[in-house]
Amino acid sequence: MGHGLAEPKSGCLLLKLQGPKIAPAAIKSIPVTLDITHKKNLSREMFSYLKLAYLISLKKTLESKNIKCMLKSERLYVIFSKLIFSLDVDPPLYENTDGVSTEDASVLLANNFLQSLGIRFPAWSGAYHVVRRWVSAKMLDSVIPELAIELCLASVFVRPVAGLDPPSTAETAVLRFFDLLSFHEFKSEPLMVNEDEDVVKKQLSQIRATMATNRESLPPIVLATPFDHLPSFASRSVSAAAAIRLVNCARETLRILTSSKPGIDWSHFPDCLRCDLSIFHVLIHLKPLQVPQMKAGDHESKALPKEFPVVDYDPVGWYLSELMANYSELATFYYGRWQTVVGVRLEAAALEQRFEESLKHVKGRFVRKGKLVANVEAMVEDFKILGAGLVKEVECNFEMK
């Protein structure tokens, strides 16, 4: 595949694909966070200057040792031993009220905790990869954060069922994960991810009180961790529909695996990785050659080009971001890695007809026979336009009236 660079008026560099229209291979960088300062009173602007100066200096140092580097989007990309690393600088923890840095700190602490599980429990790594594959196959990557899934799996290890030891094999961990999702009372009970019993008792009483008096203030899946700056920060973006689908998929998977008696028949697990597309109102079929995730998704490229390769190229992720930014009120978009289709579930508000006195909140609607209805035909057309070059076709599984 040949490619060239063209410089537009904005000064940005555009990659022009020539010959076969095939997306660049999916080369993902390995994120590395550097800690260069512990000053708490450092302003954001000053930190931005300090970070850029540090990365530029580091780039010059590495290049003097014939290590290929590229500075882009406030990250330094480095090729070393055929691996690509993206170096970032950890910001200081600001004591303010906007909560942004606090959330970043919570995510960092949670990730450190999850990394430690791989050292403590040999079964963690295998179980994690199986669960991630299953979540993607069920097209839940776009609606349930990866961190929320990881913490649910972590609960299986750090708080096993009474009388049982932590799982010693990946198969046991995966089964307990499906069992946990299938039978845990998420409506009335939080899922605890904490080994400190004293903290658990305190957290449990507080969260139970909130769930009893103000359940709507908490997400459908409540995860209680030692790192919470907000109640269940890792699952706050999970909608009720996504939570229900996650639980139903886990129950169906558990049913398939336990259908053979006696014992568990893992030969049926490939059947658990199938997704029923008939449940979606609209199917957005993607061009397989334009989905980098369908190719090598490793951090390593055996034959890196002389120029710096395309890194972290994710057209499907950008496309989903556009869809959610414009149509999140009217539809939910389901997608999983390794898939070439996006499933769309239209919200009830998008299908219902109603009178509207004010035109302030009529996004994506038009008047038909005196009633305000969703312009589904225009939405479907927009799906094609927004995904130009990526979308193959859009299929409707319902009759548009």
C-alpha positions, 0 to 999 in steps of 0.5 A: 500500500502506497501512501503520501503526505499532503500539507493543507492550509491549516498546517496539519499533515494528512495521510492520503491512501493510494492504491488499495483502500485498506486501513493501516494495521492496528498498531497500539502503543504501550502507555507509559506515565512519567512522574517528574514533579510532586509540586502541588501548587504548580498551575496548569499552565506552568505544568503544561510548559514544563511537560512539553519542555521535558518531552522535547528534551527527552526526545532529543536525548533518545534521538541522539542514541538513534532511537526513533521518536515522534512528539504528537498530541502532548505525548512522546511516541518511542520505538524501542525493540520493535515495540511502540511506547507512548510517554506521558507525564503524570500531572500533580494532584490539584486541590480544587473543586472541579474533580477532574484531577481527583477522577484521574487519581482514582483511575490511576489507583484502580489501575495500580490495584488491578495490575497487582492482581496479576502478580497475586493471582496466576489465574487473573490474566487468563480470566481477564482476556476471556472476559474481555473477548466475551464482552466484545463479542456481546457488543458491550465495549461501547456502553460499559467501561473497561474499568467497570468490567475489570473491577467486577472480575476483581471482586471474584478474586478479592471477595470470593464467595463465603467458604471458597478460596480465590479461583486458581484457574481462569475457567473457575474465575470466568464461571464465578464472574458469570455467576456473579453478574447473573445472581447479584442483586444490583438493585439493592446491593453494591458490589464490593471490591475491597479486602479491608473488612472494616472499610467494607462495613463502613462503605456498605452501610453508607451505600445501602442507606443511599440505595434505599433512600435515593437509588436514582442518584447511583448507577444501575451497577454500583461498584464500591472500591477504596478509590472512589472519589464519587460513589461508583465512579467506574460505572457511572456512565453505565445506563440501565439498558446496558446493565440489563443487557450485561446481566442477561448475556451473563445468564444466557452464557451460564445457561449454555455452559451448564446445559451439559450434565455433569460438569461444565462443557467448555466446548460450548463456549464458542456459542457464547461468543455469538451475538443475536443481531435481531435485537437491534433496530438498526445495523450499521455494517462497516467495511472490514478492510477499514477496521484496523482492529480486525488485523494484528492488534499487537504492540509489535510490528515485525517490519516497521517502516522507515518512517514512523508508522500510524499508531493508535488509529481507531476510526470506529472509535471516532465514528462512535464518538460522533454518533453518541455526541449527536444521537445519544438522546435518541439511540444507544450504540452497541459495538465490540472490538473484532466486530464489523457491525454497530448495533443501534437500539432506538430509545422509546422517546425516538419512536413515540409520537407526542405533542410538544408546546415548546420547540426548545427540545426537539432535537432530531424531530419533525412534525407529522400530522400534528405530532412531533416524531423522531426523524428516523429516516434522516437519522439513518441517512446521517449514520451513512454520511458521518461514516463516509468511507467506513460504513458499508451499508445501514440496515433497518430491522423495523418498519419506518412509518 
